[in-house]
């Protein structure tokens, strides 16, 4: 990561093609402010729009998203 306070978050969405209706991936990258969070590559985060923080930064991280079902197993006590 070049600047630890400015990670780049990629938002991926799936939309149908206008004519063929096949689902396509569309992505957009945002520079965000993460002054309150320690992040590592591949983490999922929630972002929200703010006032302009710099020339390209208009978003900040509002929280981390925990993925259900990955890495956490339920204990069977029955």
C-alpha positions in Angstrom: 0.0 0.0 0.0 1.5 3.3 -1.0 -0.3 5.5 1.5 -1.7 3.8 4.6 -4.3 6.5 5.2 -5.7 6.3 1.6 -6.6 2.8 0.6 -8.4 2.2 -2.7 -11.7 0.4 -2.4 -13.1 -1.5 -5.4 -16.9 -1.8 -5.7 -18.0 -4.6 -7.9 -21.6 -4.9 -9.2 -23.3 -7.2 -11.6 -25.6 -5.8 -14.2 -27.3 -7.4 -17.2 -26.2 -6.6 -20.7 -28.8 -4.3 -22.3 -29.3 -6.5 -25.4 -28.1 -10.0 -24.5 -29.2 -10.0 -20.8 -26.0 -11.9 -19.7 -24.7 -10.7 -16.3 -21.5 -8.7 -16.5 -19.2 -7.4 -13.8 -18.8 -3.7 -13.5 -16.3 -2.2 -11.1 -15.4 1.2 -9.8 -12.5 2.2 -7.6 -12.7 4.9 -4.9 -10.0 6.5 -2.8 -11.1 6.5 0.9 -9.9 7.9 4.2 -9.2 5.2 6.8 -7.6 7.2 9.6 -9.5 5.2 12.3 -9.0 1.7 10.9 -6.1 -0.7 10.4 -6.7 -2.4 7.1 -5.1 -5.2 5.2 -5.5 -6.3 1.6 -8.7 -8.1 0.8 -10.8 -6.9 3.7 -14.4 -6.0 3.1 -15.4 -2.5 4.3 -18.5 -0.2 4.3 -17.9 3.3 2.9 -19.9 6.5 3.1 -19.7 9.7 1.2 -18.3 12.8 3.0 -17.2 16.3 2.2 -14.1 16.5 -0.1 -11.1 15.5 1.9 -8.6 16.0 -0.9 -8.6 16.2 -4.7 -9.7 12.6 -5.1 -11.0 11.6 -1.7 -14.8 11.9 -1.1 -15.4 8.8 0.9 -14.5 7.5 4.4 -14.7 4.0 5.9 -17.7 3.7 8.2 -17.1 0.1 9.3 -15.7 -3.3 8.6 -18.0 -6.0 7.2 -17.6 -9.4 8.7 -18.2 -12.3 6.3 -20.6 -14.9 7.5 -19.5 -18.5 7.1 -15.8 -17.9 6.4 -13.4 -18.8 9.1 -16.0 -19.1 11.8 -17.5 -22.5 12.6 -20.5 -23.2 14.9 -19.9 -25.4 17.9 -22.2 -28.4 18.0 -23.0 -29.0 21.6 -25.8 -31.4 21.1 
